[in-house]
């Protein structure tokens, strides 16, 4: 089941390189998000002042009881500007193949909702009628896993239908054999105009993970790629998970009240995995990866070391793979 890592070494003709490989420096930009709660080192290069500031999100999430899981809530996240990727000085930086974590300024022009927790086994079964999880004994409050990108998209479609919202994806088939693609009406950047539930884009995901912070983890910098005290605070990974998933919402939330953005299970994103940008330091607005056939997942998991749960870490899979290390959470554009 992929115990040697989250995915096979080669997917859709793209090779997953060794994390030890390093490329030449790319000029990072200075982060322009709201002031984080945790002090971060200054970036290498100053970036121009963005036109958009990041206000506080509309959060209505109760504080968790000690040791008890938190039920997923929708957090409304405002538009804003941030620096996506990692500076060349960041420890554990996965910078092979033309800088997969290239540092560049991103502007998100839309407000969006994001689920405060990963989709749980109970939530998935309640909508889809089955529970595919390897760790089913963990219980209904644990994250669902063994879900392919297709199944995550199908869940979003069914949830949208139940809520009377448009479907952002079109799907054929049932269960683990279902096949999904973005609906033609929402291809490319048009996905930001879909009012239904969907997977977050990579940019939305990292923006939400950072929540105004600029360090490797939203709890601070990284000092050790395998075992890290800042990672211990916020997520379940190889050093503290005991080889299994855990109920959602039991670790430290980020400044925008999102839980388990680091660790527990990797999370599928809407985008396809893109590398080798023509201008890696160029600023972009509302990006969506559409090149290739390998969807992205983010955030690390119970099986992987601390360095894989950094905000900038990226990985790729295929639409149909099922791994006990991969789950998802949903997002939804808030548009007129």
N, C-alpha and C positions, 0 to 999 in steps of 0.2 A: 504493500500500500504506500510505497514511497517513503519508507522510514529513513532513507538516506538523505532526504530533502523534500521540499514541498512539491516539486514537480519534476518531470523527467528532464534530462539534460538538454534535449532538443525538442522544440515544439514549433510546428508550422514553419520549418526551415530556419528557425532562429535559435542560436546557441546560447544557453544560459552560461555566462562566463564565471570563472572563479572569482570569489570576492576579494582575493589577494591581489588581483591585477590592478594596475594603476595607470592612469593616463596623465598627459600634461595638464598644467593648470588652466582653468577657465576663469575668467574674471567674474567674481560674484558681485551682486548688487547689495546695497544696504536694505534691510527689511524696513517696510513702511507701514506696518500694522500698528494697532494700538499698543500702548505700553504694557508689557507682560508683567505678571506678578513676580516672576523669577528673573533676576539679572542675567543677561547674556553677554558674551564677549562681542565687541564691535566687529562687524564684517570687514572684509579687506578693502572694499572699494565703496565710495559713497554713490548712491543712486539718486537721480533727480526726484524731487519731492512730488509725490503723486497728487492727482487732482481729487482723489477719493480717500477719505479717512474711514477707518473701521470703527463704527459705533458699537456700543454694547448690544449683544444679541437679545432677542426677546425670549427669555428663559423662564419657564414655569415648571421647574423640576424640584420636588421635595428632597431634602437631605436624606441620605440613606441611613437606616438603622444600622448599628454596628454589626458587622458580620452577616447582614441579610441582603439578598439581591434586590436590585432596584428595577421596577417595571419600566419598560421603555416608554419614553415620552418624546414628543416632537419639539425640537428646539428650532426656533426661527433664527437664521443666521443672516446678517446684513451683507450688502455688497461691500467690496473693499479691494485693497491692493496689498500684495505680499510678495516676498521673495521665495519662489519655489525651488526646491533642490537644496544642495548642501554646499557650503564653502569648501574650497580645496583643503583647508586646514582641519576639517572635521574628522575625528578619529573614526575608524571603521567604515569610512566612505567607500561605497561600492561604485568605483569610477571607471570600470572597464568599458570598452566598446564605444568610444567617442562620448564618454561622460554621460552615463545613464542618469546621473543625479545632477545634471548641469544646472547651474544657478542662473535664474532669470526672473525678471519681474512679471507678475501676472495680475491682471485686473479682472475681477468678477463683477459684472455690472448688475447682476440680479440678486434679489433676496431668495433664499431657499430654506427649506426645512430639512433637518436631518434627524434620524432616530437616535436618541441618546444612548441606546445600547445596541449590540448586535442582535439580529433576529434570533429568537430563542426556538428551541425545539417545540415548545408548546404553541407558540405563535405560528410556526410553519405548519404544524400538523392541523391546527385549527382552520387554516386557509386552504391547504393543499390536500388534507385528508390522509397523509402518511408522514412518517418520521424516518428519514434516511440515515440518521446519525449513527456513527460507530460507537460513540459514547452515550448511548441512549439511557444507560443506567445512571448517568449524571443527573437526569431529571429535566422537567419541562422548563426550568429557568436557566438552563445551560444553553450556550449558543448552538444552533443547528450547524452541522458540518456534513461532509460528504455531498454537498450540493454543488452542482456544476453551475457555470455562468448561465446556462440555459434555464436551469431550474430557478435560479435567483430572479431572472427576468420574468419567468412565468409566474412566480409568486407576486412580483410587482404588478403584473397584469391583473391577476385575480383580486388583489387588494384594491386596485384602482376601480375595477368593476363593482366591487362591493360598496365602494364609497361614491359611486356615480361619477367617476372621473375618467377621462380618456386614457386609453392604453398607449403607453410609450413604446411598446414592443408588439410585434406580431409573432405568434407562436403556432407550431403544428405538432401534434402528438400529445402524449401524456407521460406522466411520471418521469423516470430517469432518462427516457428516450425522447423527451420533448426537445424541439429545436426552435430557437428564438432569434430574432434580429430586430434592430430598431425599426419601428414603423416607418414606411416611406415618407410620411408627413413630417417625421422628426429626425431625418437623416442628418448627419454632421452636426453643425452648431444649432440646428433647429431643435435638438433635444432639449435645449434650455427653455424652449417655448411650450413644452409639454406640461400640462397641468396635473398629469397623473403621477403615480409613484414610479420610481426608477432607481437604478443604481447611481451613486454619485460619480461624477467625472473625477479623474485624477486630481485636477486642480481644486475642485470643491473638497475632495477628501483631505488633501494636505492642508488646505486653508483651515478646515474645521479641526483637524488634528492639532495644528499649531495654536490656534485660538489666540493669536497675538504674540505668542512666544517666538523666539528665534534660535533656541537651542536644539540639540539633537533630539531630545525628548521634551515633552511639554513640562516635565518636572525638573529639567536642568540638562547639563551637558553629559556626554558619555565619557567614562574614564576607562572602561574595560569592555572589549567587544563580546566577551562571553558572559561575565557576571557583573552587573552594575547596580549600585545602590539606588540610583534614580529610576532605573527600570523596575526594580523591586517594588517601588511605591505605586506604580501605575498599571502594571500588567502581569499576566501569567506567561512565563516563558520557560526555557529549559532549566534554568537554575532554581525555580520555585514552584513549578506546576506539578511536579511529581508524575510527569508523563501522561497527563490527561487535561481535558477542559475543566472549567469551573463555572459556577453560576455567574451570570453577568452582573455588573454593577457593584462588585465587592472591592475593587481597587480605587485608588484616588482618581476622581474625575478631573478633566482639564478645566481651564478657566471659563469655558463655555458650557460646562456641565455635560460633557460627553464622556462616557465610560468605555474602557477597553479599546480605545483607538490604538493602543499598543498592546500586543499580545492576545492571548486566549485563542482566537482563530484569525488567520489572514482574511481580508475582506475584498470581495470582488468589486472592481470599479467598472464603469460603463465603457471606458476607452479601450482601444487597441494599443498595444505596447509599441511606442515609437522611439527610435534612437537616431543618432547622427543628424541633429538639426543643422540646417544650412548656416544659421547665425545663432549659436547657442546662448549668447548673452542678450539677444533681442527681447524687448518687452512684448507681451502678447495679451490679447483680450479674449476672455471666454473661450479658452482652448478646449478642443476635443480631439483625442487621438483616433484617427480613422484609417491610418495606413497599416496594412498587415492583417493577420487573422488571429492574433494572440492577445486575448484580453489581459488586463493588468489586475493584480491583486496587491494589497498593501497591508502594513501594520504588524507583521510578525505573528507568532503563534506560540502555543504551549511547547512545541517541539524545538523551535529555533532559538539561537542565542540572542543576547541583548542587542547586538549591533543590527540585527535584522528588524528590530522594532522601532528604529529611528524614524522621524517624520519623513525624511527624504527617500527612504529605502523603497525600491520598486522591484517587482518580480512579474513574470509572465507565465501564463498557462494556455490552455486551449478551452474552447467553449464547452466541451463535453467531459472533461476530467472530473472525477469524484475523489476528493482527498479528505481524510479525517483532520486535516490541518486548515481547511478553507471553509469559511462561511461568508456572511455578508450583512450589511445594514442598508437601509433605504434612504433615499432623499426625494425631494419634490420641489420643483421651481414654484416660487410664489410670484405669479405673473398676472397682469390684468386680464 
